[in-house]
Amino acid sequence: MQFTSLFVLATSLVAASAQNILLTNDDGWAATNIRALYRDLKASGHNVVMVAPARQYSGNGGRFITPTTSTLTAAAVFDYPPAGSPAWGHEEDDLNVWYFDGSPAACVALGLDYVVPKYFDNMTIDIVLGGPNEGNNLGERDYVLSGTIGAAYYATERGYPAIAFSGANSNNSFFKDNLDEDPDHAPNIYSKYAIEVVETLAKSQGDGDRLLPESYALNVNFPAAGSDINASCRELTFRHTRFTGSKSLAYKVEYDDTAENMKQTTLATSAVQNCAAGDCELPDEFTIINNGNCEGTISVFTIDFDASEQLTEQTLSLFESVLGK
């Protein structure tokens, strides 16, 4: 496929064929953001099966966690459902919406290995979507920590195209209290542009083609947007970005004298600002999301962690005396 076509077209709504979509997140199946995206994907004509964690799994990366009992030992997020409920299940009035007492990656597995084969005639999944996450996932810092990215990574391992969506709106809210159709509210703005990315990708690829090359996925971030978080941004455009760069940050720990405890903060290091692979001319995600220009980011990543051939050879030459032929 040609990635460039995605970035050229991603600023305008386009018509695309219906996709079979598996949807998950790490903030829980009852979160407003995922319910808005589920609703709008269905309204756009796509076939959507949602399998998301019963609990909050932010910051768990690609951990693969399954339940130890067949019932919830504690209430799901927002007490929906309560403790004692089955460890997995679906909405009473919607077989397409499932929860699972497992991590985001495990939710993807449940969808692929149980829900879709058993309840949806083993339909072919065209793409796996994660999010929109409540809070941005930027740079290599969050690449290894985000459950939303972890779900997309796992789907890519399984051979499926995948996109992780994250938005600056970090308000964790219950969909039964907060889901509405106000086009100025962040969950609906993020949903609109997530669908735009998916449909642009589908239109660019055409019928019968993979939406993304095997072993590749996308990390998409939305800026602060919407009246509900007092942001002026409404109409987004997108920039092609990379994970590392001049504004990239890493986490650190420092002592808080007031709280008399340790706290998480950030720092800049040459390692996270260095360009070791990919297009070094691209801006990093931190730069674009924080520039105040109402721009979203689209970064391409691969599950192949191997270093370049040149650097691999240079490094391995240091171990010639111990390496076998």
C-alpha beads as a LAMMPS data file, in Angstrom:
LAMMPS data file: protein, C-alpha beads

325 atoms
324 bonds

1 atom types
1 bond types

-500.0 500.0 xlo xhi
-500.0 500.0 ylo yhi
-500.0 500.0 zlo zhi

Masses

1 110.0

Atoms # bond

1 1 1 0.000 0.000 0.000
2 1 1 0.994 3.647 -0.241
3 1 1 0.976 5.317 3.183
4 1 1 1.215 8.736 1.564
5 1 1 -2.321 8.464 0.244
6 1 1 -3.643 8.218 3.786
7 1 1 -2.025 11.451 4.872
8 1 1 -3.125 13.312 1.758
9 1 1 -6.755 12.267 2.094
10 1 1 -7.145 12.251 5.860
11 1 1 -8.422 15.816 6.022
12 1 1 -11.668 15.193 4.138
13 1 1 -14.540 12.801 4.701
14 1 1 -14.714 10.049 2.111
15 1 1 -17.061 7.223 1.269
16 1 1 -15.751 3.716 1.852
17 1 1 -17.070 0.182 1.819
18 1 1 -18.323 -1.332 5.071
19 1 1 -15.585 -2.850 7.206
20 1 1 -15.730 -5.698 9.716
21 1 1 -14.228 -4.112 12.818
22 1 1 -13.146 -5.431 16.208
23 1 1 -13.139 -2.560 18.711
24 1 1 -11.484 -2.420 22.135
25 1 1 -9.858 0.030 24.572
26 1 1 -8.061 0.120 27.920
27 1 1 -10.413 2.477 29.809
28 1 1 -13.230 -0.044 30.087
29 1 1 -16.248 -1.056 28.064
30 1 1 -18.480 1.478 29.832
31 1 1 -16.321 4.507 28.933
32 1 1 -17.962 7.264 26.904
33 1 1 -15.256 7.489 24.233
34 1 1 -15.515 3.884 23.073
35 1 1 -19.309 3.911 23.169
36 1 1 -19.381 7.023 20.980
37 1 1 -17.070 5.389 18.443
38 1 1 -19.070 2.142 18.503
39 1 1 -22.326 4.024 17.912
40 1 1 -20.929 6.101 15.071
41 1 1 -19.137 3.235 13.326
42 1 1 -22.416 1.317 13.268
43 1 1 -24.280 4.382 12.015
44 1 1 -21.708 4.692 9.213
45 1 1 -22.592 1.199 8.026
46 1 1 -19.684 -0.788 9.454
47 1 1 -20.008 -4.180 11.119
48 1 1 -18.609 -3.734 14.623
49 1 1 -17.961 -6.177 17.441
50 1 1 -16.779 -4.481 20.615
51 1 1 -14.851 -6.463 23.244
52 1 1 -13.343 -4.254 25.941
53 1 1 -12.099 -4.681 29.517
54 1 1 -14.549 -4.751 32.383
55 1 1 -11.988 -2.849 34.470
56 1 1 -9.637 0.066 33.915
57 1 1 -6.436 -1.219 32.274
58 1 1 -4.603 2.004 31.440
59 1 1 -0.828 1.721 31.590
60 1 1 -0.729 -2.048 31.215
61 1 1 0.845 -2.054 27.780
62 1 1 0.641 -5.366 25.986
63 1 1 0.184 -7.499 29.117
64 1 1 -1.946 -10.561 28.437
65 1 1 -4.195 -11.029 31.464
66 1 1 -7.162 -13.397 31.634
67 1 1 -9.581 -13.906 34.548
68 1 1 -8.708 -16.354 37.317
69 1 1 -12.372 -17.114 38.050
70 1 1 -15.521 -17.303 35.954
71 1 1 -17.105 -14.399 37.851
72 1 1 -16.062 -10.826 38.588
73 1 1 -14.391 -10.777 42.009
74 1 1 -14.790 -6.989 42.076
75 1 1 -17.172 -4.634 40.346
76 1 1 -16.377 -3.497 36.839
77 1 1 -15.625 0.176 36.243
78 1 1 -18.664 2.318 37.135
79 1 1 -20.086 -0.817 38.816
80 1 1 -21.201 -1.935 35.366
81 1 1 -21.635 -4.853 35.845
82 1 1 -21.396 -5.447 39.615
83 1 1 -19.195 -7.963 41.411
84 1 1 -20.403 -11.524 41.036
85 1 1 -21.402 -11.075 37.403
86 1 1 -19.901 -13.424 34.804
87 1 1 -16.276 -12.650 33.936
88 1 1 -17.369 -12.050 30.352
89 1 1 -20.665 -11.171 28.798
90 1 1 -22.539 -8.767 26.571
91 1 1 -25.154 -6.055 26.777
92 1 1 -28.609 -7.532 27.261
93 1 1 -29.909 -5.671 24.237
94 1 1 -26.795 -5.801 22.032
95 1 1 -24.886 -8.993 21.250
96 1 1 -22.194 -6.890 19.540
97 1 1 -21.029 -5.230 22.779
98 1 1 -18.957 -7.419 25.121
99 1 1 -16.918 -6.992 28.278
100 1 1 -14.127 -9.269 29.503
101 1 1 -12.308 -9.378 32.818
102 1 1 -8.983 -9.232 31.035
103 1 1 -6.421 -6.833 29.623
104 1 1 -6.895 -5.058 26.274
105 1 1 -4.704 -7.563 24.431
106 1 1 -6.686 -10.426 25.965
107 1 1 -9.914 -8.701 24.905
108 1 1 -8.699 -8.739 21.314
109 1 1 -7.949 -12.439 21.700
110 1 1 -11.408 -13.128 23.150
111 1 1 -12.950 -11.344 20.204
112 1 1 -10.891 -13.214 17.623
113 1 1 -10.919 -16.630 19.275
114 1 1 -14.336 -16.836 20.948
115 1 1 -16.853 -14.070 20.293
116 1 1 -16.504 -13.713 16.523
117 1 1 -16.280 -17.472 15.771
118 1 1 -19.123 -18.421 18.140
119 1 1 -21.576 -15.566 17.655
120 1 1 -20.736 -13.962 14.304
121 1 1 -20.191 -16.942 12.014
122 1 1 -16.431 -16.457 12.171
123 1 1 -16.638 -13.360 9.967
124 1 1 -13.354 -12.006 8.656
125 1 1 -12.115 -9.039 10.685
126 1 1 -10.755 -6.313 8.413
127 1 1 -9.218 -4.145 11.130
128 1 1 -8.840 -3.926 14.904
129 1 1 -9.298 -0.519 16.538
130 1 1 -8.237 0.533 20.020
131 1 1 -9.709 3.546 21.813
132 1 1 -10.170 6.404 21.629
133 1 1 -8.018 6.396 24.737
134 1 1 -8.755 8.930 27.462
135 1 1 -5.490 10.839 27.185
136 1 1 -2.811 10.981 24.514
137 1 1 -0.309 8.191 23.933
138 1 1 2.780 9.928 22.622
139 1 1 6.220 8.757 21.642
140 1 1 8.137 5.646 22.574
141 1 1 7.387 6.590 26.214
142 1 1 3.769 5.521 25.892
143 1 1 4.360 2.955 23.165
144 1 1 5.497 0.424 25.767
145 1 1 2.973 1.465 28.443
146 1 1 -0.332 2.090 26.699
147 1 1 -2.955 -0.636 26.856
148 1 1 -4.567 0.927 23.796
149 1 1 -1.363 0.593 21.780
150 1 1 -0.784 -2.810 23.386
151 1 1 -4.094 -4.031 21.975
152 1 1 -3.191 -2.759 18.502
153 1 1 0.246 -4.338 18.790
154 1 1 -1.264 -7.691 19.750
155 1 1 -3.731 -7.535 16.862
156 1 1 -0.800 -6.859 14.544
157 1 1 0.979 -9.906 15.977
158 1 1 -2.091 -11.920 15.046
159 1 1 -1.850 -10.676 11.470
160 1 1 -4.595 -8.033 11.525
161 1 1 -4.350 -4.370 10.501
162 1 1 -4.717 -2.228 13.612
163 1 1 -4.986 1.392 14.714
164 1 1 -4.603 2.822 18.218
165 1 1 -6.590 6.039 18.743
166 1 1 -5.948 8.411 21.666
167 1 1 -7.325 11.848 22.522
168 1 1 -6.209 14.601 24.874
169 1 1 -9.557 14.414 26.696
170 1 1 -8.623 12.395 29.799
171 1 1 -11.995 12.591 31.556
172 1 1 -13.043 9.043 32.479
173 1 1 -16.841 9.124 32.271
174 1 1 -19.687 6.585 32.267
175 1 1 -21.450 6.432 28.923
176 1 1 -24.906 6.239 30.507
177 1 1 -24.244 9.617 32.133
178 1 1 -22.261 11.381 29.428
179 1 1 -22.880 9.919 25.975
180 1 1 -24.719 12.417 23.789
181 1 1 -24.796 13.587 20.192
182 1 1 -23.446 17.099 20.699
183 1 1 -20.964 17.568 17.824
184 1 1 -18.925 19.951 19.978
185 1 1 -18.175 17.358 22.671
186 1 1 -14.795 15.634 22.644
187 1 1 -15.980 11.985 22.438
188 1 1 -18.023 12.810 19.346
189 1 1 -15.235 14.831 17.735
190 1 1 -12.750 12.021 18.316
191 1 1 -15.224 9.465 16.992
192 1 1 -15.813 11.510 13.845
193 1 1 -12.125 11.738 13.024
194 1 1 -11.356 8.140 13.970
195 1 1 -13.951 7.066 11.420
196 1 1 -12.454 9.475 8.897
197 1 1 -9.055 7.819 9.290
198 1 1 -10.512 4.308 8.947
199 1 1 -12.631 5.188 5.923
200 1 1 -9.815 7.093 4.247
201 1 1 -7.603 4.060 4.683
202 1 1 -10.280 1.748 3.288
203 1 1 -10.954 3.989 0.288
204 1 1 -7.242 4.359 -0.438
205 1 1 -6.709 0.604 -0.414
206 1 1 -9.800 -0.410 -2.352
207 1 1 -11.818 -3.589 -2.069
208 1 1 -9.943 -6.821 -1.519
209 1 1 -6.680 -5.322 -0.236
210 1 1 -5.313 -5.366 3.297
211 1 1 -5.865 -2.036 4.991
212 1 1 -2.261 -2.040 6.226
213 1 1 0.781 -4.138 5.322
214 1 1 1.334 -7.169 7.522
215 1 1 3.323 -6.382 10.705
216 1 1 2.502 -2.647 10.515
217 1 1 0.002 -0.563 12.490
218 1 1 -0.876 3.080 13.142
219 1 1 -0.759 5.224 16.262
220 1 1 -3.209 8.132 15.942
221 1 1 -3.500 10.980 18.444
222 1 1 -6.089 13.746 18.619
223 1 1 -5.407 17.154 20.205
224 1 1 -7.488 18.778 22.929
225 1 1 -10.866 19.417 21.309
226 1 1 -14.437 20.162 22.287
227 1 1 -16.471 22.511 24.432
228 1 1 -16.701 19.984 27.259
229 1 1 -12.977 20.391 27.922
230 1 1 -12.949 24.119 27.087
231 1 1 -10.925 23.653 23.923
232 1 1 -11.520 25.733 20.811
233 1 1 -10.456 22.988 18.399
234 1 1 -13.312 21.450 16.381
235 1 1 -12.058 20.817 12.822
236 1 1 -8.920 18.678 12.874
237 1 1 -6.258 18.141 10.272
238 1 1 -3.592 15.438 10.435
239 1 1 0.194 15.348 10.232
240 1 1 2.418 12.395 9.443
241 1 1 4.654 11.977 12.506
242 1 1 7.199 9.728 14.166
243 1 1 7.556 8.493 17.758
244 1 1 10.924 10.005 18.676
245 1 1 12.051 13.572 18.082
246 1 1 13.097 16.911 19.506
247 1 1 10.171 17.233 21.940
248 1 1 9.945 13.591 23.014
249 1 1 10.023 12.865 26.728
250 1 1 10.718 9.927 29.031
251 1 1 9.283 9.282 32.475
252 1 1 11.281 9.734 35.668
253 1 1 10.701 9.647 39.419
254 1 1 11.430 12.491 41.819
255 1 1 10.785 13.124 45.485
256 1 1 7.913 15.486 46.342
257 1 1 8.795 17.393 49.527
258 1 1 5.224 18.540 50.084
259 1 1 3.645 15.112 49.753
260 1 1 6.684 13.388 51.256
261 1 1 6.391 10.789 48.560
262 1 1 7.729 9.914 45.133
263 1 1 5.977 11.243 42.055
264 1 1 6.094 10.595 38.344
265 1 1 7.405 13.339 36.110
266 1 1 9.223 13.588 32.781
267 1 1 12.572 14.522 31.312
268 1 1 14.142 14.930 27.900
269 1 1 16.977 12.616 26.927
270 1 1 19.085 12.374 23.800
271 1 1 17.995 8.742 23.446
272 1 1 14.301 9.568 22.972
273 1 1 15.118 12.536 20.753
274 1 1 17.444 10.536 18.519
275 1 1 16.272 9.265 15.137
276 1 1 17.484 5.678 14.849
277 1 1 15.053 4.450 12.180
278 1 1 12.418 5.713 9.787
279 1 1 12.051 9.161 8.229
280 1 1 14.123 11.557 10.334
281 1 1 12.548 14.586 8.636
282 1 1 9.155 13.941 10.221
283 1 1 8.067 15.887 13.319
284 1 1 7.504 13.920 16.510
285 1 1 4.086 13.350 18.071
286 1 1 4.783 15.583 21.084
287 1 1 5.592 18.555 18.852
288 1 1 2.402 18.364 16.804
289 1 1 -0.084 17.524 19.564
290 1 1 1.192 20.380 21.724
291 1 1 1.505 23.046 19.010
292 1 1 -2.019 24.423 19.499
293 1 1 -2.876 24.177 15.799
294 1 1 -5.738 21.651 16.126
295 1 1 -3.654 18.946 14.439
296 1 1 -3.798 15.217 14.973
297 1 1 -0.917 12.829 14.396
298 1 1 -0.585 9.603 12.437
299 1 1 2.522 7.520 13.095
300 1 1 3.370 4.187 11.492
301 1 1 4.950 1.469 13.593
302 1 1 6.007 -2.125 13.102
303 1 1 6.240 -5.082 15.454
304 1 1 9.697 -5.883 14.055
305 1 1 12.104 -4.540 16.683
306 1 1 15.308 -5.600 14.946
307 1 1 17.951 -2.931 14.498
308 1 1 19.204 -1.947 11.062
309 1 1 21.473 -4.416 9.315
310 1 1 24.447 -2.056 9.573
311 1 1 24.091 -1.487 13.316
312 1 1 23.428 -5.166 13.911
313 1 1 26.634 -6.116 12.130
314 1 1 28.623 -3.468 14.017
315 1 1 27.291 -4.669 17.352
316 1 1 27.699 -8.367 16.667
317 1 1 31.286 -7.790 15.557
318 1 1 32.039 -6.979 19.191
319 1 1 31.112 -10.549 20.110
320 1 1 32.895 -12.452 17.355
321 1 1 34.924 -14.428 19.880
322 1 1 31.819 -15.896 21.533
323 1 1 29.388 -16.130 18.624
324 1 1 28.986 -19.420 16.825
325 1 1 29.074 -19.620 13.073

Bonds

1 1 1 2
2 1 2 3
3 1 3 4
4 1 4 5
5 1 5 6
6 1 6 7
7 1 7 8
8 1 8 9
9 1 9 10
10 1 10 11
11 1 11 12
12 1 12 13
13 1 13 14
14 1 14 15
15 1 15 16
16 1 16 17
17 1 17 18
18 1 18 19
19 1 19 20
20 1 20 21
21 1 21 22
22 1 22 23
23 1 23 24
24 1 24 25
25 1 25 26
26 1 26 27
27 1 27 28
28 1 28 29
29 1 29 30
30 1 30 31
31 1 31 32
32 1 32 33
33 1 33 34
34 1 34 35
35 1 35 36
36 1 36 37
37 1 37 38
38 1 38 39
39 1 39 40
40 1 40 41
41 1 41 42
42 1 42 43
43 1 43 44
44 1 44 45
45 1 45 46
46 1 46 47
47 1 47 48
48 1 48 49
49 1 49 50
50 1 50 51
51 1 51 52
52 1 52 53
53 1 53 54
54 1 54 55
55 1 55 56
56 1 56 57
57 1 57 58
58 1 58 59
59 1 59 60
60 1 60 61
61 1 61 62
62 1 62 63
63 1 63 64
64 1 64 65
65 1 65 66
66 1 66 67
67 1 67 68
68 1 68 69
69 1 69 70
70 1 70 71
71 1 71 72
72 1 72 73
73 1 73 74
74 1 74 75
75 1 75 76
76 1 76 77
77 1 77 78
78 1 78 79
79 1 79 80
80 1 80 81
81 1 81 82
82 1 82 83
83 1 83 84
84 1 84 85
85 1 85 86
86 1 86 87
87 1 87 88
88 1 88 89
89 1 89 90
90 1 90 91
91 1 91 92
92 1 92 93
93 1 93 94
94 1 94 95
95 1 95 96
96 1 96 97
97 1 97 98
98 1 98 99
99 1 99 100
100 1 100 101
101 1 101 102
102 1 102 103
103 1 103 104
104 1 104 105
105 1 105 106
106 1 106 107
107 1 107 108
108 1 108 109
109 1 109 110
110 1 110 111
111 1 111 112
112 1 112 113
113 1 113 114
114 1 114 115
115 1 115 116
116 1 116 117
117 1 117 118
118 1 118 119
119 1 119 120
120 1 120 121
121 1 121 122
122 1 122 123
123 1 123 124
124 1 124 125
125 1 125 126
126 1 126 127
127 1 127 128
128 1 128 129
129 1 129 130
130 1 130 131
131 1 131 132
132 1 132 133
133 1 133 134
134 1 134 135
135 1 135 136
136 1 136 137
137 1 137 138
138 1 138 139
139 1 139 140
140 1 140 141
141 1 141 142
142 1 142 143
143 1 143 144
144 1 144 145
145 1 145 146
146 1 146 147
147 1 147 148
148 1 148 149
149 1 149 150
150 1 150 151
151 1 151 152
152 1 152 153
153 1 153 154
154 1 154 155
155 1 155 156
156 1 156 157
157 1 157 158
158 1 158 159
159 1 159 160
160 1 160 161
161 1 161 162
162 1 162 163
163 1 163 164
164 1 164 165
165 1 165 166
166 1 166 167
167 1 167 168
168 1 168 169
169 1 169 170
170 1 170 171
171 1 171 172
172 1 172 173
173 1 173 174
174 1 174 175
175 1 175 176
176 1 176 177
177 1 177 178
178 1 178 179
179 1 179 180
180 1 180 181
181 1 181 182
182 1 182 183
183 1 183 184
184 1 184 185
185 1 185 186
186 1 186 187
187 1 187 188
188 1 188 189
189 1 189 190
190 1 190 191
191 1 191 192
192 1 192 193
193 1 193 194
194 1 194 195
195 1 195 196
196 1 196 197
197 1 197 198
198 1 198 199
199 1 199 200
200 1 200 201
201 1 201 202
202 1 202 203
203 1 203 204
204 1 204 205
205 1 205 206
206 1 206 207
207 1 207 208
208 1 208 209
209 1 209 210
210 1 210 211
211 1 211 212
212 1 212 213
213 1 213 214
214 1 214 215
215 1 215 216
216 1 216 217
217 1 217 218
218 1 218 219
219 1 219 220
220 1 220 221
221 1 221 222
222 1 222 223
223 1 223 224
224 1 224 225
225 1 225 226
226 1 226 227
227 1 227 228
228 1 228 229
229 1 229 230
230 1 230 231
231 1 231 232
232 1 232 233
233 1 233 234
234 1 234 235
235 1 235 236
236 1 236 237
237 1 237 238
238 1 238 239
239 1 239 240
240 1 240 241
241 1 241 242
242 1 242 243
243 1 243 244
244 1 244 245
245 1 245 246
246 1 246 247
247 1 247 248
248 1 248 249
249 1 249 250
250 1 250 251
251 1 251 252
252 1 252 253
253 1 253 254
254 1 254 255
255 1 255 256
256 1 256 257
257 1 257 258
258 1 258 259
259 1 259 260
260 1 260 261
261 1 261 262
262 1 262 263
263 1 263 264
264 1 264 265
265 1 265 266
266 1 266 267
267 1 267 268
268 1 268 269
269 1 269 270
270 1 270 271
271 1 271 272
272 1 272 273
273 1 273 274
274 1 274 275
275 1 275 276
276 1 276 277
277 1 277 278
278 1 278 279
279 1 279 280
280 1 280 281
281 1 281 282
282 1 282 283
283 1 283 284
284 1 284 285
285 1 285 286
286 1 286 287
287 1 287 288
288 1 288 289
289 1 289 290
290 1 290 291
291 1 291 292
292 1 292 293
293 1 293 294
294 1 294 295
295 1 295 296
296 1 296 297
297 1 297 298
298 1 298 299
299 1 299 300
300 1 300 301
301 1 301 302
302 1 302 303
303 1 303 304
304 1 304 305
305 1 305 306
306 1 306 307
307 1 307 308
308 1 308 309
309 1 309 310
310 1 310 311
311 1 311 312
312 1 312 313
313 1 313 314
314 1 314 315
315 1 315 316
316 1 316 317
317 1 317 318
318 1 318 319
319 1 319 320
320 1 320 321
321 1 321 322
322 1 322 323
323 1 323 324
324 1 324 325
